[in-house]
Amino acid sequence: MVDRKIVSALKFLLLVLFFESTFEQQQQERLSSPIERAALLELRSSLGLRSKDWPIKADPCSVWNGIKCENGSVSEINISGFRRTRLGSQNPQFRVDSLVNLTRLKSFNASGFYLPGSIPDWFGQRLVSLQVLDLSSCLISNAIPGSLGNLTSLTGLYLYHNNFTGMIPSNLGLLAGLSVLDLSANMFTGSIPVSFGSLQNLTRLDISMNLLSGPTPLAIGMLSKLQYLNLSRNDLSSSIPPQLGDLSNLADFDLSFNKLSGSLPAELRGLRNLQRMLIGNNLLGGSLPVNLFPVLSQLQTVVLKHNGFSGSVPDVLWSIPQLRLLDISGNNFTGMLPNASLNANASSAELNVSQNLFYGGLTPMLGRFLVVDLSGNYFEGTVPDYVSGNATLVSNCLQNVSNQRSLLDCTSFYTEKGLTFDNFGQPNSTQPPAGESTGKNNKKFIILASAFGALGLILLLVILLVLLIFCTRKRGTTTQRGVAVGVGPVTPVPSGSSPPPPGVSIDLSSLGDAFTYQQLLLATGDFRDVNLIKHGHSGDLYKGILESGIPVVIKKIDLQSHSKEAYLLELDVFSKVSHSRLVPLLGHCLEKENEKFLIYKHMPNGDLSSSLFRKTDSEDDSLKSLDWITRLKIAIGTAESLSYLHHECMPPIVHRDVQASSILLDDKFEVRLGSLSEVCTQEGETHQSRISRLLRLPQ
């Protein structure tokens, strides 16, 4: 009985201590400073944040999303992924002046939240407690203020994917505690600051995708803790510093797409923890050092493609245990493949040795690779069974394989090497090699196919002629239906997707605003994949937000893969036809030679294919169907838009691409017909118009 009383007393005591601890924690989580609360409210207003994220009457520390507090003061602000209010979206700017009153702020993350403008100079003078600053993908422009070098408490600085220009401030070398520095995907010019050699705590340095020039600083080799180094896609020149071999902790090394010259220094052997080596697309040359790759290397990816390397490839490179990708294509490597594989079980690896000078027979070493590209070399002999079906073998000297080099080319190459060519397995040179025999067979096949094709074409023309005569006699002459309603005649475009006649001029002044390419890059974040809506048959569709805060849909038309006439026809239609049921065209960008852009008003409810059935937020992922009133509304709207094209335009217009994805829906589910790149005018129901509709294939 006594024991039960003791146990009950202990339980009561623990319960009291728990509630007391919880109460103290809640008291600590409440914002105690009225100055900081006023600063947050000002930040909420200047950035146009929604009440859903930051409710004005609630306590910021306990309720506001992305806010963390310590001892009654704000320590972290994370607005990454937040959306502005409609008013805030109309004129987004870098307006965060109220942060100066948050004296204990340690982390500010606005990644992906648009902050057009410049980083103010006071950032590096007032936010002295800041440890993490993430302003990636914020559309920030101009130069980085040198005052950021005063933020000596910083451990992480993320400024990638913006529009920074000018030189990288050397003052950043004063951030001795910095662990991560990411300045990639901007427009920095000049050279890499030598002061970066002072960042002794740096584990990640990414300055890729800029316009940097000059040599790679030797001082980078002093960053002993560095694990990730990416200097790719710049204009760096000179040679690779041997000092980089001192980065013993480096796991990822990317210098590709620069103008580096010279040879690979043997000192890179010191990168004993390296997993990825990417040095492709440079001006490097010479032979690879024999001892460059240790036998027990952890390398998984080696890319040396498109340089000027020559000589043989060290045998150890073919058999690195964890190798998953070896790409040495587009060089002048020569020699024979090693005759054995030390790791035949690694079947998921990929090998690309194309466009080199390798020769001799195919060896069992190839069996360890799942995908192999051997094209553009001088391999001879038969293709063994251990060569995967995913092998590319063209332009070699192999037996019983099509599309090989000529007998003269192969014989000359092997003669220069002092070797004898196997003559494609034939007993003497008078018999044609497999490639030439295949070529003759192909010629015979082409002749037969041409003969049958011509016969089929004649039959098709006869059938079409009979159909036209029959339709003409049965129907006779016809008249136009409908009356024009104040719109000019749409310029007829023949069905064969031919360009508008030279005499036709499109009035661009009636087609909305003329946007610059730079404006579209800002609106779509450089056309990132995350903003891609879909790949349309007439161009790729991207969502974007203009500088004014207006959401838009931008069609990107690559003239090398899409018809030029399609976008011209669409512009011609918009310049002469106007109706509330057609998708609004806000403007265009035609300044690039090979790419054209059309800018439409964004439709909040997407298209019919995505709105007909929509998932709810419930956990069972059940489908919610549109109600029948809305369906009827959409059907009537679609009928009205097609009726306008068919009966009120002069001459009538046939859409030719009516499908669920062409029926766009605004915020009230009103229909806005899109996909106007395939329209065809129907003048007087002529024979030509009937044929054009007959031959139109569905998308």
ABEGO torsion letter per residue (X at the ends): XAAAAAAAAAAAAAAAAAAAAAAAAAAAABBABAAAAAAAAAAAAAAGBBAAABBAABBAAAABBGBBBBGGBBABBBABGBBBBAAAAABBBBBAAAAAABAABABBBABGBBBBEBBBAAAAAABAABABBBABGAGBBEBBBAAAAABAABABBBABGBABBEBBBAAAAABAABABBBABGBABBEBBBAAAAABAABABBBABGBABBEBBBAAAAABAABABBBABGBABBEBBBAAAAABAABABBBABGBABBEBBBAAAAABAABABBBABGBABBEBBBAAABBAABABABBBABGBABBEBBBAAAAABAABABBBABGBABBEBBBABBABAABAABBBBABGBABBEBBBAAAAABABBBABGBABBEBBBAABBAABBABGBABBGBBGBBBAAAAAAAAAAAGBBBAGGGBABAABBBAAAAAAAAAAAAAAAAAAAAAAAAAAAAAAAAAAAAAAAAAAEBBBBBEBBBGBBBBBBBBAAGBBBBAABBBBAAAAEBBBBAAAAAAAAGGGBAAABABBBAAEBBBBBBBAAGBBBBBBBBBAAABBAAAAAAAAAAAAABBBAABBBBAEBBAABAABBBBBBBBBAAEBAAAAABBBBABAAGBBBBBBAAAAAAAAAAAAAAAAAAAAABOBBBBAGABBAAABBBBAAGBBBBBGAAABBBBBGGBAAAAAAAAABBBX
